[in-house]
Each structure stands twice: as structure tokens, then as C-alpha cells.
Amino acid sequence: MNPDKPALIMADTEEMITYAQLEERSLRLANYMRSIGFEKGDHLAVMAENRIEIAEALWAALRTGGVITMVNTHFTTAEAAYSINDCDAKVLIVSTGADKSADLA
């Protein structure tokens, strides 16, 4: 695998990330998650529209042995809060496009 080749290309924007960038960014996020106490078996909840950064977060969670819960951005605040609380998320990532439910946890 060539680290300079595209790992992901967003269909709507043509934004691209290489394998090397995905490796570096997901490793940096995984290290940060570990530094704040995220451990194997912990849950990461992600509430965001489709973006490259979501792949970075998913790879980071997998690197730590974490469990990923995707929260639908079309959920009501109550539905999103239920999903996040039900999975007992230790870390929550919310994009600015999905921040209408930022008060949910």
C-alpha cells in the first residue's frame, strides 16, 4: 500500500485523505483519547454528518480497542441523548453540523 495514495475521497466535495494522513491523524486522536482515560471496551459516540474526520475518529477508536456508536444526526435531542446514555459513551464527538443536540448529555 502506497501511503501517498487516497484512502478516502468524499463524493460530494472530492475532499481526500491519504493513507499516511489517516494513519497520522487517527494515531494522534487515539493517543489523546488514551490520555483522557479512554480504554479498551469504552464507548465512543459520534454524532456527525459524513466527513473525513469521522473515519479518523473510527480508526482512533479501533486503535484503542473502543466500541463505536454512531448517533443519527436526524435524531431529536431526546433520541440522541438516549443513544449516548444507553451506550455509556466515555467520549462524544459532535460535529458543528450536528450541534443542535449539543445539550443532550
Stockholm file with secondary structure:
# STOCKHOLM 1.0

chainA/1-105         MNPDKPALIMADTEEMITYAQLEERSLRLANYMRSIGFEKGDHLAVMAENRIEIAEALWAALRTGGVITMVNTHFTTAEAAYSINDCDAKVLIVSTGADKSADLA
#=GR chainA/1-105 SS CCTTSEEEECTTTCCEEEHHHHHHHHHHHHHHHHHTTCCTTCEEEEECCSCHHHHHHHHHHHHHTCEEEECCTTSCHHHHHHHHHHTTEEEEEECGGGGGGTTCC
#=GC SS_cons         CCTTSEEEECTTTCCEEEHHHHHHHHHHHHHHHHHTTCCTTCEEEEECCSCHHHHHHHHHHHHHTCEEEECCTTSCHHHHHHHHHHTTEEEEEECGGGGGGTTCC
//
